[in-house]
Amino acid sequence: MFGVYVKPRVTIDSFELFGRLGYADTRLKPTAGGFSAKETSSGSDWSYGLGANFNISPRAHVGLDYMRYYNKDDTKIEGVTLGLGYRF
């Protein structure tokens, strides 16, 4: 998957709230039980999401976000991410 996004954000004390809006190109190769398909599926779609980060120190934060990457032809790719970040 490859995507390009804008990420507007607002910071309130130790919290950062943000959104993402962009476009993603996705290529899938289904696998199950050690077997994989010979052909790959691909598609592009607008993608978007919302999230929040909490600063636990001036350089480190924990975050939670939801993204929808693809939603076409009865195929939906979306997910929730819980992360730990460090600013250099």
C-alpha positions as CSV (number, residue, x, y, z in Angstrom):
1,M,0.0,0.0,0.0
2,F,1.2,3.5,-0.8
3,G,-0.6,6.7,0.1
4,V,-0.3,10.5,0.1
5,Y,-2.1,12.4,2.9
6,V,-2.7,15.8,4.4
7,K,-2.9,15.7,8.2
8,P,-4.5,18.7,9.8
9,R,-4.1,18.8,13.6
10,V,-4.9,20.8,16.7
11,T,-3.0,20.6,20.0
12,I,-4.7,21.1,23.4
13,D,-2.3,20.8,26.3
14,S,-0.8,17.3,26.1
15,F,-3.3,16.1,23.5
16,E,-3.1,16.3,19.7
17,L,-6.2,15.6,17.7
18,F,-5.7,15.0,14.0
19,G,-7.4,13.9,10.8
20,R,-6.0,12.3,7.6
21,L,-7.3,12.7,4.1
22,G,-5.6,11.3,1.1
23,Y,-5.4,8.8,-1.7
24,A,-4.0,5.2,-1.4
25,D,-2.9,2.6,-4.0
26,T,-3.3,-0.9,-2.7
27,R,-2.0,-4.3,-4.0
28,L,-3.2,-7.5,-2.4
29,K,-2.0,-11.1,-2.8
30,P,-4.3,-13.4,-0.8
31,T,-2.7,-16.2,1.3
32,A,-4.2,-18.8,3.6
33,G,-2.7,-21.9,5.2
34,G,0.7,-21.5,3.5
35,F,-0.8,-21.2,0.1
36,S,-0.9,-18.0,-1.9
37,A,-2.8,-16.8,-5.0
38,K,-0.9,-16.5,-8.3
39,E,-2.6,-13.2,-9.1
40,T,-2.6,-10.0,-7.1
41,S,-5.5,-7.6,-6.8
42,S,-5.0,-3.9,-6.9
43,G,-7.0,-0.7,-6.6
44,S,-6.9,2.9,-5.6
45,D,-9.3,4.9,-3.5
46,W,-9.7,8.0,-1.3
47,S,-8.8,7.2,2.3
48,Y,-9.4,9.0,5.6
49,G,-9.1,8.7,9.3
50,L,-9.1,10.3,12.7
51,G,-6.8,10.0,15.7
52,A,-5.3,11.4,18.8
53,N,-1.9,11.4,20.5
54,F,-1.1,12.0,24.1
55,N,2.3,13.4,24.9
56,I,3.9,11.4,27.8
57,S,7.1,13.5,27.6
58,P,8.4,16.3,25.4
59,R,9.7,13.7,22.9
60,A,7.4,10.6,23.3
61,H,3.7,10.1,22.7
62,V,1.1,7.3,22.6
63,G,-1.5,7.4,19.9
64,L,-4.7,5.8,18.7
65,D,-6.2,6.2,15.3
66,Y,-8.7,4.7,12.8
67,M,-8.1,4.7,9.1
68,R,-10.2,3.6,6.1
69,Y,-7.9,2.9,3.2
70,Y,-10.1,1.3,0.6
71,N,-13.9,0.7,0.1
72,K,-14.9,-0.4,-3.3
73,D,-16.5,-3.5,-5.0
74,D,-17.5,-5.2,-1.7
75,T,-13.9,-4.9,-0.5
76,K,-13.1,-2.8,2.6
77,I,-9.7,-2.2,4.1
78,E,-9.8,-0.3,7.5
79,G,-8.1,-0.6,10.8
80,V,-7.3,0.8,14.2
81,T,-3.7,1.5,15.3
82,L,-2.3,1.8,18.8
83,G,1.2,3.2,18.7
84,L,4.1,4.6,20.6
85,G,6.1,7.5,18.9
86,Y,9.3,9.2,19.6
87,R,10.3,12.6,18.1
88,F,14.0,13.1,17.2
